[in-house]
Structures are given as C-alpha cells and as structure tokens.
Amino acid sequence: MRLIFLLIIALATAGALIAFPDIADQHLRLEAFGWIFETRQGSFLIALFALLLLLWLLRSIVRAIFSGPGTVWRSVRMGSRKRREKRLRDGLAQWLDHRGDFGVKSLKRAKGVLPDWIMEMLKVLATPAKDQQVLHEHDDPLVTVLAARIATDPSAQPKPDLATCKAHIDAWLQVHPGAPLAISRKADIAEEEGDWSGLVSLLEEEWKQGHRSAHSVKPRLATAYIRLSEAAPEQAMTYLRKAYRLLPDDHNVLLAYGLGLIVSGETPTATRLWFSHLEKHDSIDIADALLATQSADALRAYRKLESKSDNELNHAQCWLKAELAHAAKLEGLAFEQMIALAESKNSADAWQSLATWYRQANDYENASNAYQRALEV
C-alpha cells in the first residue's frame, strides 16, 4: 500500500513538472556540514523518488533473503490470487442471481483458487439444465454425476427431453452404480414414458434397498400393475392380484381387481368384496360397479340394503339403494329415496341419477332442472 502511495505521489509530481517546466528548471542549493549541493528542482525530485524506490527494493531483497524462497513466491502470487478470488465470488454471485452468462466466464478466470475438480463442478453448476452435456467419459465421476443431477431435476425449467434425461441417468449409474437418487429419477422417467414393467422393477429395487418407504412405493406399484394388466390381458389377474395384495382397501385397485374377477367368471367374489368395501368406505365408483352386477336381481339386492336403517348407510350405499329400487321397478320408492338423498346431502350423483330418470320418462323440464342442480354442486 505504501509503495502504491509513493508511486501516486511520483506520478503527480512528474505531471506537475511537465505542466510547469519553469519550476523544474529552477536552481536548488543545499548547504550542510560544509558541503554545498546545487542542482535543478526537477532533477532533485526525480533523484529523490529513485532513491526511495531503491531503498524499498533493497529492503524487500533483504527480507526475502531472511524469509526464504517460499515466502517470496507466496508474496508474488498473493495479488493474482486475490484477483482470482474476486472473479470466483463474482461468478458465484451471477450464478446465484441467475444473471448474465450465469458466471461461466468469471469462473473460468478464477482457475487456481480452488482445486481443478471443484472448478469443473462450478462450471457445471453455472450451466442451465437444458444445456447440460452428457459426460460419459469425463475424467471426474463427480462432474458427470452433478451434470446428470441438474439435467434430471424434476423442478428444472425448461427441462431436457426424455432421451437426454435417460442418457444422463445411464451415465450417472455407470460411474455410481446403485445410486439411490439416480434409480429414483430413472423410475420417474419410466413412469412418464409409460414403461410400467421397468417402473415395477425400479420401485421394487428401491423398496428392497430401503431407499423408499412402503407408504410411498405401494400406490405407484399398484398403479403400474393395473396398467400392466390392461396391456397384457392374458396375465391381467396375475398383475391385479399383486396390486390387490399391496392396497386391498384402495377403491381404484379394488375396482380394477373386481372387474378382473368378473371377466374371469368370479362375479360372486367381486360382489362380496365390493359390498364389504362399501360397508367401510363411501365409494361411489364401487357402488356404480355393484349396480351393474346386481341389476339382474335388483329386488333381492335392494332388500338386503333395506334391512338397514338410513343412519347405518353411507352416501354411496344410499345412492345404490335408490338405484336398485329403480332397477326393480319400484319407481315411487326410488324417486322418494333419491330426492331425499339429493336434497339432504346436496349430492351431485343423486341429481345426475334423477336427471337420467326424468329424461327416460320424457319429463324434460325436471330433467333439465336436475342437470342444472348437479352442475351447481
């Protein structure tokens, strides 16, 4: 700092002497200890600054001799290191703020402040997800993994296409086999692509390794099994039984499993399961499926529900009871029960059923009113 201050004074003095040459040419006379020294002011000032610079240089040389070569090298590098550290901070600030080129140029100029592998990772961090390159044969596996993690981030916008994401995941698993996050994101890609068999194997692997809880895996596994049953009808019941064992109380799984049983000729089993489910859960989808199976003997099914009081029946059971009454040609009871359900529960399903009945009876005015009420709910 003192050297810089001295240089500033020297430059200011040199500028003044150039601007005012008459002052520089004036004579200067010094007398001390019998000695007389005469010169010009400009020459004297230049000689004085040169002497001060020489003294500073000699002082630095003496300090370097006593300190050793290592200290000299660190002193020389310190100024450059501080500049690189400043560029590193600027680059990180641009990346954090999402400004400019996200700090790419500044991070390149900061080389030497941190190890090279960290600088490579910082360059990857500064690159948006959609521009991340698949680094199959990069020298550092960490750089490959970081690029893949950024590119496959579910929250990244805009996201790379699925093919690029899959290539990143493959590169990730190649350098870090069995990485839990890579397997998880590979499962997400499989689900997005509709690769249900691949999704099943990946989810089962995560579950076995303890990387995912049963609570998070079972719903996705059950959905995958249902999709597989739709894609492979000859093995449908195998997949549906697996889904049912995972989530026996889920109404979507039970509905698919029951429909599979009906196709397989096991209608009584499906009916029993659905009636048992309705006693514990208010599921209108299950009730609608039951209505289709009980229409042939609607009166018997109606009497089974009629034996219970309305307080013991949930919304889905009340709706099914009224629908069964209508299917059994008990029109008065059916309309009475469905109107009561629609008005007391303000049920869109009940209003929809009433609208259908009125339309079938050619009572279009009441049908229109019922449809309107169903839309308002």
C-alpha positions as CSV (number, residue, x, y, z in Angstrom):
1,M,0.0,0.0,0.0
2,R,2.9,2.4,0.8
3,L,4.5,1.6,-2.5
4,I,1.3,2.4,-4.3
5,F,1.0,5.7,-2.4
6,L,4.6,6.6,-3.3
7,L,4.0,5.8,-7.0
8,I,0.9,8.0,-7.0
9,I,2.9,10.9,-5.5
10,A,5.7,10.4,-8.0
11,L,3.3,10.4,-10.9
12,A,1.6,13.5,-9.6
13,T,4.9,15.3,-9.2
14,A,6.0,14.3,-12.7
15,G,2.8,15.6,-14.1
16,A,3.3,18.9,-12.3
17,L,6.8,19.3,-13.6
18,I,5.7,18.5,-17.1
19,A,2.9,21.0,-16.8
20,F,5.1,23.7,-15.3
21,P,8.7,23.3,-16.8
22,D,9.8,26.7,-15.3
23,I,9.6,25.2,-11.8
24,A,11.6,22.2,-12.9
25,D,14.4,24.4,-14.3
26,Q,14.7,26.5,-11.1
27,H,18.0,26.1,-9.2
28,L,18.1,24.4,-5.9
29,R,21.0,24.9,-3.4
30,L,21.6,22.8,-0.3
31,E,24.3,23.5,2.3
32,A,25.1,21.1,5.1
33,F,28.2,20.2,7.1
34,G,30.3,22.4,4.9
35,W,29.0,20.7,1.8
36,I,27.3,22.6,-1.0
37,F,24.9,20.9,-3.4
38,E,23.4,22.7,-6.4
39,T,21.0,21.2,-8.9
40,R,17.6,21.8,-10.6
41,Q,14.4,21.1,-8.7
42,G,13.1,18.6,-11.3
43,S,16.3,16.6,-11.3
44,F,16.3,16.6,-7.5
45,L,12.7,15.3,-7.2
46,I,13.4,12.5,-9.7
47,A,16.5,11.5,-7.9
48,L,14.7,11.6,-4.5
49,F,11.9,9.2,-5.8
50,A,14.5,7.0,-7.4
51,L,16.4,6.8,-4.1
52,L,13.2,5.9,-2.2
53,L,12.4,3.2,-4.7
54,L,15.9,1.8,-4.5
55,L,15.6,1.7,-0.7
56,W,12.3,-0.1,-0.9
57,L,13.8,-2.6,-3.3
58,L,16.8,-3.2,-1.1
59,R,14.6,-3.7,1.9
60,S,12.5,-6.2,0.0
61,I,15.6,-8.2,-1.1
62,V,16.9,-8.3,2.5
63,R,13.6,-9.5,3.8
64,A,13.4,-12.1,1.1
65,I,16.9,-13.4,1.9
66,F,16.0,-13.9,5.5
67,S,12.4,-15.2,4.9
68,G,13.3,-17.9,2.3
69,P,12.2,-18.5,-1.3
70,G,8.7,-19.9,-0.2
71,T,7.6,-16.7,1.3
72,V,8.8,-14.7,-1.7
73,W,6.7,-16.9,-4.0
74,R,3.6,-16.5,-1.9
75,S,4.1,-12.8,-1.8
76,V,4.3,-12.6,-5.5
77,R,1.2,-14.8,-6.0
78,M,-0.9,-13.0,-3.4
79,G,-2.0,-10.2,-5.7
80,S,-3.0,-12.6,-8.5
81,R,-4.8,-14.9,-6.1
82,K,-6.9,-12.1,-4.7
83,R,-8.0,-11.1,-8.2
84,R,-9.0,-14.7,-9.0
85,E,-10.9,-15.0,-5.7
86,K,-12.8,-11.8,-6.6
87,R,-13.7,-13.3,-10.0
88,L,-14.8,-16.5,-8.3
89,R,-17.1,-14.5,-6.0
90,D,-18.4,-12.6,-9.0
91,G,-19.1,-15.8,-10.9
92,L,-20.9,-17.4,-7.9
93,A,-23.0,-14.3,-7.4
94,Q,-24.0,-14.3,-11.1
95,W,-25.0,-18.0,-10.8
96,L,-27.0,-17.4,-7.7
97,D,-28.8,-14.4,-9.1
98,H,-29.3,-16.0,-12.5
99,R,-27.7,-13.0,-14.2
100,G,-25.7,-12.7,-17.4
101,D,-24.0,-15.9,-18.5
102,F,-24.5,-17.4,-15.1
103,G,-20.9,-16.8,-14.2
104,V,-19.3,-19.0,-16.8
105,K,-16.6,-16.5,-17.9
106,S,-15.8,-15.4,-14.3
107,L,-15.4,-19.0,-13.1
108,K,-13.0,-19.8,-16.0
109,R,-10.9,-16.8,-15.0
110,A,-10.9,-17.9,-11.3
111,K,-8.8,-21.0,-12.1
112,G,-6.2,-21.8,-9.4
113,V,-8.2,-20.5,-6.4
114,L,-9.8,-23.9,-5.8
115,P,-8.8,-27.5,-7.0
116,D,-9.4,-28.1,-10.7
117,W,-12.2,-30.7,-10.0
118,I,-14.1,-28.1,-7.9
119,M,-13.7,-25.6,-10.7
120,E,-15.1,-28.1,-13.2
121,M,-18.1,-28.7,-10.9
122,L,-18.7,-24.9,-10.6
123,K,-18.7,-24.7,-14.4
124,V,-21.4,-27.4,-14.5
125,L,-23.4,-25.6,-11.8
126,A,-23.4,-22.5,-13.9
127,T,-24.9,-24.3,-16.9
128,P,-28.8,-24.5,-17.2
129,A,-30.4,-27.9,-17.1
130,K,-31.4,-27.9,-20.8
131,D,-27.8,-27.2,-21.8
132,Q,-26.1,-29.8,-19.7
133,Q,-24.0,-32.2,-21.8
134,V,-24.0,-35.9,-21.2
135,L,-20.5,-36.6,-19.8
136,H,-20.0,-40.3,-20.5
137,E,-16.2,-40.3,-20.4
138,H,-15.3,-37.4,-18.2
139,D,-12.2,-37.7,-16.1
140,D,-14.0,-36.9,-12.8
141,P,-17.1,-39.0,-12.0
142,L,-18.4,-36.2,-9.7
143,V,-18.7,-33.9,-12.6
144,T,-20.6,-36.5,-14.6
145,V,-23.0,-37.1,-11.6
146,L,-23.5,-33.3,-11.0
147,A,-24.4,-32.7,-14.6
148,A,-26.9,-35.6,-14.6
149,R,-28.4,-34.5,-11.3
150,I,-29.0,-30.9,-12.6
151,A,-30.3,-32.1,-16.0
152,T,-32.8,-34.6,-14.4
153,D,-34.0,-32.3,-11.7
154,P,-37.9,-32.5,-11.7
155,S,-38.2,-28.8,-11.0
156,A,-35.9,-27.7,-13.8
157,Q,-37.5,-25.3,-16.3
158,P,-37.1,-25.8,-19.2
159,K,-36.3,-29.5,-18.9
160,P,-34.3,-31.6,-21.4
161,D,-36.1,-34.1,-23.5
162,L,-36.7,-37.6,-22.1
163,A,-33.9,-39.2,-24.3
164,T,-31.4,-36.7,-22.9
165,C,-32.5,-37.4,-19.4
166,K,-32.2,-41.1,-19.9
167,A,-28.7,-40.7,-21.2
168,H,-27.7,-38.6,-18.2
169,I,-29.2,-41.3,-15.8
170,D,-27.3,-44.0,-17.6
171,A,-24.0,-42.1,-17.4
172,W,-24.8,-41.4,-13.7
173,L,-25.4,-45.1,-12.9
174,Q,-22.3,-46.1,-14.9
175,V,-20.0,-44.1,-12.6
176,H,-22.0,-44.6,-9.4
177,P,-23.8,-47.9,-9.7
178,G,-26.9,-48.3,-7.5
179,A,-27.1,-44.5,-6.7
180,P,-30.5,-44.1,-4.9
181,L,-31.3,-40.8,-6.4
182,A,-30.4,-41.9,-9.9
183,I,-32.7,-45.0,-9.5
184,S,-35.5,-42.8,-8.2
185,R,-35.3,-40.4,-11.2
186,K,-35.0,-43.3,-13.6
187,A,-38.3,-44.6,-12.1
188,D,-39.9,-41.2,-12.7
189,I,-38.8,-41.3,-16.3
190,A,-40.1,-44.8,-16.8
191,E,-43.5,-43.7,-15.3
192,E,-43.6,-40.7,-17.6
193,E,-42.8,-42.9,-20.6
194,G,-45.4,-45.5,-19.7
195,D,-42.7,-48.2,-19.2
196,W,-44.7,-50.0,-16.5
197,S,-42.6,-53.1,-16.3
198,G,-39.4,-51.0,-15.9
199,L,-41.1,-48.9,-13.3
200,V,-42.1,-52.0,-11.3
201,S,-38.5,-53.4,-11.3
202,L,-37.1,-50.0,-10.3
203,L,-39.6,-49.4,-7.5
204,E,-39.1,-52.9,-6.1
205,E,-35.3,-52.3,-6.1
206,E,-35.7,-49.1,-4.2
207,W,-38.1,-50.7,-1.7
208,K,-35.8,-53.7,-1.1
209,Q,-32.8,-51.5,-0.6
210,G,-34.7,-49.4,1.9
211,H,-34.4,-46.1,-0.1
212,R,-38.2,-45.7,-0.2
213,S,-40.9,-46.4,2.3
214,A,-43.7,-48.8,1.7
215,H,-46.1,-45.8,2.0
216,S,-44.6,-44.1,-1.0
217,V,-43.9,-47.2,-3.1
218,K,-47.2,-49.1,-2.8
219,P,-49.5,-46.7,-4.6
220,R,-47.2,-46.3,-7.6
221,L,-46.6,-50.1,-7.7
222,A,-50.3,-50.8,-7.6
223,T,-50.9,-48.3,-10.5
224,A,-48.2,-49.9,-12.5
225,Y,-49.7,-53.4,-12.0
226,I,-53.1,-52.1,-13.1
227,R,-51.5,-50.6,-16.3
228,L,-49.7,-53.8,-17.0
229,S,-53.0,-55.8,-16.6
230,E,-54.5,-53.5,-19.2
231,A,-51.6,-54.0,-21.6
232,A,-51.4,-57.8,-21.1
233,P,-55.0,-59.2,-20.8
234,E,-53.7,-62.8,-20.7
235,Q,-51.8,-62.0,-17.5
236,A,-54.2,-59.5,-16.1
237,M,-55.3,-61.4,-13.0
238,T,-51.7,-62.0,-12.0
239,Y,-50.9,-58.3,-12.0
240,L,-54.3,-57.4,-10.4
241,R,-53.7,-59.8,-7.5
242,K,-50.4,-58.2,-6.9
243,A,-52.0,-54.8,-6.8
244,Y,-54.8,-56.0,-4.5
245,R,-52.2,-57.5,-2.1
246,L,-50.5,-54.2,-1.9
247,L,-53.5,-52.0,-1.4
248,P,-56.6,-54.0,-0.6
249,D,-58.6,-51.0,0.7
250,D,-57.8,-48.7,-2.2
251,H,-61.1,-48.2,-4.2
252,N,-59.3,-47.9,-7.6
253,V,-57.3,-51.1,-7.0
254,L,-60.4,-52.9,-5.7
255,L,-62.5,-51.7,-8.6
256,A,-59.9,-53.0,-11.2
257,Y,-59.5,-56.2,-9.3
258,G,-63.3,-56.8,-9.1
259,L,-63.7,-56.1,-12.8
260,G,-60.9,-58.6,-13.5
261,L,-62.7,-61.2,-11.3
262,I,-65.9,-60.6,-13.3
263,V,-64.1,-61.2,-16.6
264,S,-62.6,-64.4,-15.1
265,G,-66.1,-65.6,-14.2
266,E,-65.8,-64.9,-10.5
267,T,-68.6,-62.4,-10.2
268,P,-69.8,-63.6,-6.7
269,T,-66.3,-63.0,-5.3
270,A,-66.2,-59.5,-6.8
271,T,-69.6,-58.7,-5.5
272,R,-68.7,-59.9,-2.0
273,L,-65.5,-57.8,-2.0
274,W,-67.3,-54.7,-3.2
275,F,-70.2,-55.0,-0.7
276,S,-67.7,-55.5,2.1
277,H,-65.7,-52.4,0.9
278,L,-68.9,-50.2,0.8
279,E,-69.6,-51.1,4.5
280,K,-66.4,-49.4,5.5
281,H,-65.8,-46.8,2.7
282,D,-68.0,-44.3,0.9
283,S,-67.0,-45.0,-2.7
284,I,-69.5,-44.1,-5.4
285,D,-67.3,-45.8,-8.1
286,I,-67.7,-49.2,-6.3
287,A,-71.4,-48.6,-5.8
288,D,-71.8,-47.9,-9.5
289,A,-69.9,-51.1,-10.4
290,L,-72.1,-53.1,-8.0
291,L,-75.2,-51.7,-9.6
292,A,-74.1,-53.2,-12.9
293,T,-73.7,-56.6,-11.3
294,Q,-76.9,-56.5,-9.3
295,S,-79.3,-55.3,-12.0
296,A,-80.4,-58.8,-12.9
297,D,-81.7,-59.4,-9.4
298,A,-82.1,-55.9,-8.2
299,L,-85.0,-56.6,-5.8
300,R,-83.0,-59.1,-3.8
301,A,-80.1,-56.7,-3.5
302,Y,-82.5,-53.8,-2.6
303,R,-84.0,-55.8,0.2
304,K,-80.5,-56.6,1.6
305,L,-79.8,-52.8,1.9
306,E,-83.4,-52.0,3.0
307,S,-82.8,-54.2,6.1
308,K,-80.5,-51.5,7.4
309,S,-81.6,-48.1,8.6
310,D,-80.6,-44.9,6.8
311,N,-78.3,-44.0,9.7
312,E,-76.3,-47.2,9.1
313,L,-75.8,-46.5,5.4
314,N,-73.3,-44.1,3.9
315,H,-73.8,-41.9,0.9
316,A,-72.7,-44.5,-1.7
317,Q,-75.0,-47.2,-0.1
318,C,-78.0,-44.8,-0.1
319,W,-77.4,-44.0,-3.7
320,L,-77.0,-47.7,-4.6
321,K,-80.2,-48.5,-2.7
322,A,-82.2,-45.9,-4.6
323,E,-80.8,-47.1,-7.9
324,L,-81.6,-50.7,-7.1
325,A,-85.2,-49.7,-6.3
326,H,-85.4,-48.0,-9.7
327,A,-83.9,-51.1,-11.4
328,A,-86.5,-53.3,-9.5
329,K,-89.4,-51.1,-10.9
330,L,-90.1,-49.6,-7.5
331,E,-90.5,-46.2,-9.0
332,G,-92.1,-44.4,-6.1
333,L,-89.6,-45.6,-3.6
334,A,-86.7,-44.9,-5.9
335,F,-87.7,-41.3,-6.6
336,E,-88.5,-40.7,-2.9
337,Q,-85.2,-42.0,-1.7
338,M,-83.1,-40.3,-4.5
339,I,-84.8,-37.0,-4.0
340,A,-84.2,-37.2,-0.2
341,L,-80.6,-38.0,-0.8
342,A,-80.1,-35.2,-3.3
343,E,-81.6,-32.6,-1.1
344,S,-80.2,-33.7,2.3
345,K,-76.7,-34.4,1.1
346,N,-76.7,-32.0,-1.9
347,S,-75.3,-34.9,-3.9
348,A,-74.3,-34.3,-7.5
349,D,-74.5,-38.1,-8.1
350,A,-78.1,-38.2,-6.8
351,W,-79.1,-35.2,-9.0
352,Q,-77.4,-36.8,-12.0
353,S,-79.4,-40.0,-11.4
354,L,-82.7,-38.1,-11.1
355,A,-81.9,-36.2,-14.3
356,T,-81.4,-39.5,-16.1
357,W,-84.7,-41.0,-14.7
358,Y,-86.7,-37.9,-15.7
359,R,-85.2,-37.9,-19.2
360,Q,-86.1,-41.6,-19.6
361,A,-89.7,-40.7,-18.5
362,N,-89.7,-37.9,-21.1
363,D,-90.0,-35.3,-18.3
364,Y,-87.5,-32.9,-19.9
365,E,-88.3,-29.9,-17.7
366,N,-87.5,-31.8,-14.4
367,A,-84.5,-33.4,-16.1
368,S,-83.1,-30.0,-17.1
369,N,-83.6,-28.8,-13.5
370,A,-81.8,-31.8,-12.1
371,Y,-78.9,-31.5,-14.5
372,Q,-78.6,-27.8,-13.5
373,R,-78.6,-28.7,-9.8
374,A,-75.9,-31.4,-10.5
375,L,-73.7,-28.7,-12.2
376,E,-74.1,-26.3,-9.3
377,V,-72.9,-28.7,-6.7
